[in-house]
Structure formats: C-alpha cells, structure tokens
Amino acid sequence: MMTNLFSAFDPVTSMNLSLNWMSTFMGFLLIPSTYWMLPSRYNSLIKLIHIKLHQEFKMLLGPSSKGASIIFISLFTFILCNNAFGLVPYVFTSSAHLIYTVSLALPLWMSLMVFGWINHTQHMLAHLIPEGSPALLMPLMACIEAISNIIRPGSLSVRLTANMIAGHTLLTLLGDGLMNTPSHLTVMVMICQTLLMLFETAVAFIQAYVFSALSTLYTSEVA
C-alpha cells in the first residue's frame, strides 16, 4: 500500500540501496540484434525511426557536423526507452528524476560551451547580440541572451521531469481512486485511465524527441 503519493518515484528499494536505478539500463535489452538473416518487424521499425531522425537532425546540424546526428539518435533512443519503461507497472521511472535529466543535459551543454568558446569565440560572442538590435539595447540584449543560454540545461531537465511526473501522478491518483469508486462510475474511471495511458505513451515519445531536437539545435548554434 502506498504511504505517499510520490513513493512510486522513490529510488530506494530495500537495505538503503537504490536498486531501482537499474531499470535505466533495461532499454539495452531491446536493442535489435543482427544475428538473424532477415530483419524482424521490430528491427525494421527501429531502423525506419532512426533513418527519419537522421534526416531531420542532419538538416538541423548542417553539413559541417558530420556524424553528430548519431549521438542525438542514441540520446533519443535512450530517453524513449526509459520513458516507455516507466509506463510499465512496477518498473521504476528514472526519467522522472532531476538527477537523471540533469546528468544528460548538463554534460552535453557544458561540452558545447567549452568547444564553442575555445574554437569559435567570435561566433559565440556574435550570438549574444541578435542581428539588428539597437545600440542602446545591446548591453541588455547581451545579458538576456547570456542568461537564456545558461538556463538551457535547467529548462531541458525540468521539462522532461515535469512532464513525466505529472502524467504518472495522475495515473496513480486514478488507480488509487478506482478502489473507492462507486460501481456505476468504475467504467468511466477505467476509460479515463486508458485514455490517459495512451496520452502518456505519446508524451513519452514526444518528450524524448523534444529533448534530442533541442540538443541538436543548441549544437548547431555552436558548430
């Protein structure tokens, strides 16, 4: 029995060990293998998604960043697997924790900043002042652009975490309320929970795409 609404997000299982974090790497079990002569439908679907993502990320990155789309396709796959596993009952939702999202966003943003300021200093300085800004507003615009650049890893992390927590909390509330729901409202609650489950499945896919697409856009500004 749940003693707290957010106990489903508790990484500690027993003996003060955070064994729930092991679910983060369960997605590697679903990586399509190449041991079969003919690819399965699952393998073909994953390959089709990767090809579509490669075409879009390559367009965002431009011709100068060859092979960089593989990093963001892998990031998308990793986040999607964790988001999808969080919808399975009794599986820990690692993507609903800031420690998970920050560990993905902060190193990526930091590496881009270090690379950009070392190799493209003038290009990075030019990004601080939008083109066509009045001379009087240039100092203010530079401060605003610098602040917006600094908070990028935080916005990436909070966006993914908040969306995953909100949906899972609603599913938990509906699941707990189903036990005390009158019989004539049980069907309605189950329909609402099914629709919410489908919506959360779409959110899991969309948030993985948004995280990787925004990371691709941030990279294109540096390269």
Protein Blocks (a to p, Z undefined) as FASTA:
>chain_A
ZZbfklmmpmbfbghiafklmmmmmmmmmpccfkbfbdcfklmmmmmmmmmmmmmmmmmn
ommlghklmmmmmmmmmmmmmmmmmmpghiacfklpfklmmmmmmmmmmmmmmmmmmmmm
mlmmmmmpcghiafklmmmmmmmmmmmmmmmmmmmmmmmmmmmmmmmmmmmmmmmmmmmg
cfklmmmmmmmmmmmmmmmmmmmmmmmmmmmmmmmmmmmmmZZ
